[in-house]
C-alpha cells in the first residue's frame, strides 16, 4: 500500500552501498522513518527533494517495517537558509530537540505547523539579519513553544512554589518545578538558574505571539544566552 505524506526532513543516514534512511516529521503521522533505495547514486532523482529541512510531498510504499520512498516532490527547499551558517546551525540544533522529543507515529499537527512556521521565519530573516541574534531568538521561540506542544509549558507568570506574581528581579528558574521561583522561594530550593528579568518577559511573549512577530523584538546577546541556558537545562530534565 502507498501512503502519501507532507513532511519535513529531520535527518538522514547512509546504509548499504547506495541507500539512505530518512527521518521525517509529517503532517499526517508525526515522526516517521523510511528508506530511499539507490538515492546516493549519481543519477538518482529523489535526492534533491530529500535534503535536510526540505518540505516535501513524499510517497511511501509500505506493507511492513518502515517502508520505501517511491516518490518525492519538494514544496520548499529553503535555499536562503542554507546559505547562512548561523541560521542553518540553529535549525540543526532545534531539529535535534524535536527529533529527540517526538516518538514515532504520534500525530500532532500543531508540531508540524510550528516547525514549518519556524523554517519559513528563519528563511525570511536569513537574508536580512545582520547577526546571529535573530536566528537564536527565533530558535528559542520555537523551542519554548515546542515544549508546550509536548505538554511542558514553562510557567513564567507566577512563582511555581508559592503562586505569587513574579517580581521584576531576583527570580530563578527551576527545571523540576517547570518554571520560575520568586526570591523568597529560591532560598528553599537548590539547583536554580538565575533569570534575566527581560528573559522572563520574552518567554511570555513567545507563548502569545507568532514566531514571525518575534522579529520585531530588540533583544541583547545576554538575554538570548539566558534563554538558551534555561531551555537547555529544561530539555535535559524532560528528555
Residue pairs with C-beta under 8 A, 6 or more apart in sequence:
1 61
1 62
1 63
2 59
2 60
2 61
2 62
2 70
3 28
3 29
3 59
3 60
3 62
3 67
4 28
4 57
4 58
4 59
4 60
5 24
5 26
5 27
5 28
5 29
5 32
5 57
5 58
5 59
5 60
6 26
6 27
6 28
6 55
6 56
6 57
6 58
6 75
6 112
7 24
7 25
7 26
7 27
7 32
7 55
7 56
7 58
8 24
8 25
8 26
8 53
8 54
8 55
8 56
8 112
8 115
8 116
8 119
9 22
9 23
9 24
9 50
9 51
9 52
9 53
9 54
9 56
10 23
10 24
10 25
10 31
10 52
10 53
10 95
10 98
10 99
11 22
11 23
11 52
11 95
11 99
12 20
12 21
12 22
12 23
12 50
12 52
13 20
13 21
14 20
14 40
15 21
15 35
17 40
18 37
18 38
18 39
18 40
18 41
18 44
19 35
19 36
19 37
19 38
19 39
19 40
20 35
20 36
20 39
20 40
20 50
21 33
21 34
21 35
21 36
21 66
22 33
22 34
22 35
22 36
22 50
22 69
23 31
23 32
23 33
23 99
24 31
24 32
24 33
24 34
24 58
25 31
25 98
25 102
25 111
25 112
25 115
26 32
26 58
26 112
27 109
27 112
27 113
28 107
29 105
29 107
30 102
30 103
30 104
30 105
30 106
30 107
30 108
30 111
30 112
31 99
31 102
31 103
31 104
31 105
31 106
32 60
32 66
32 104
32 105
33 66
33 104
34 58
34 60
34 62
34 66
34 67
34 68
34 69
35 66
35 67
35 68
35 69
36 46
36 47
36 50
36 68
36 69
37 68
37 69
38 44
39 46
39 47
39 50
39 69
40 47
46 69
46 71
46 72
48 74
49 56
49 72
49 73
49 74
50 56
50 58
50 69
50 72
51 77
52 92
52 95
53 78
53 81
53 88
53 91
53 95
53 119
54 74
54 76
54 77
54 78
55 74
55 75
55 76
55 77
55 78
55 116
55 119
56 72
56 73
56 74
56 75
57 72
57 73
57 75
58 69
58 71
58 72
59 69
59 70
59 71
59 72
60 67
60 68
60 69
60 70
61 67
61 68
61 70
62 68
76 119
76 120
76 123
78 119
78 120
78 122
78 123
80 123
80 126
80 127
81 87
81 88
81 91
81 119
81 122
81 123
81 126
82 88
83 126
84 126
84 127
84 129
84 135
86 131
86 132
86 135
87 122
87 125
87 126
87 129
87 132
87 135
89 135
90 122
90 132
90 135
90 136
90 138
90 139
91 118
91 119
91 122
91 139
93 139
94 118
94 139
94 142
94 143
94 146
95 115
97 143
97 146
97 235
98 111
98 115
98 146
100 239
101 146
101 150
101 238
101 239
102 111
108 149
110 149
111 146
111 149
114 142
114 145
114 146
114 149
114 211
115 142
117 210
117 211
117 212
118 138
118 139
118 141
118 142
118 211
120 212
121 138
121 211
121 212
121 214
121 215
122 135
122 138
122 139
124 212
124 215
125 134
125 135
125 138
125 215
126 135
129 135
133 219
133 220
133 221
133 224
134 215
136 224
136 228
137 202
137 214
137 217
137 219
137 224
137 227
138 211
138 214
138 215
140 202
140 206
140 224
140 227
140 228
140 231
141 206
141 211
141 214
142 211
143 231
143 235
144 154
144 203
144 206
144 207
144 227
144 231
145 206
145 207
145 211
147 153
147 154
147 231
147 234
147 235
147 238
148 154
148 207
150 238
152 178
152 234
152 238
153 178
153 207
154 173
154 178
154 179
154 180
154 203
154 230
154 234
155 177
155 178
155 179
155 180
156 166
156 179
156 180
156 200
156 203
156 204
156 207
157 165
157 166
157 204
158 164
158 165
158 166
158 179
159 165
159 166
159 171
159 179
159 180
159 181
159 182
159 185
160 174
160 177
160 178
160 179
160 180
160 181
161 177
161 181
161 182
161 185
161 188
161 189
162 182
162 184
162 185
164 182
166 180
166 182
166 200
167 182
167 183
168 197
169 183
169 197
170 182
170 183
170 186
171 180
171 181
171 182
171 183
171 186
171 195
171 197
171 200
172 180
172 181
172 186
172 192
172 193
172 194
172 195
173 179
173 180
173 181
173 192
173 193
173 194
173 195
173 230
173 233
173 234
174 180
174 181
174 189
174 191
174 192
174 193
175 191
175 193
175 233
175 234
175 236
175 237
176 191
176 237
177 189
178 234
180 195
180 200
181 189
181 192
186 192
193 229
193 230
193 233
194 226
195 226
195 230
196 222
196 223
196 226
198 219
198 220
198 223
199 223
199 226
199 227
199 230
202 217
202 219
202 223
202 227
203 227
203 230
205 214
205 217
206 214
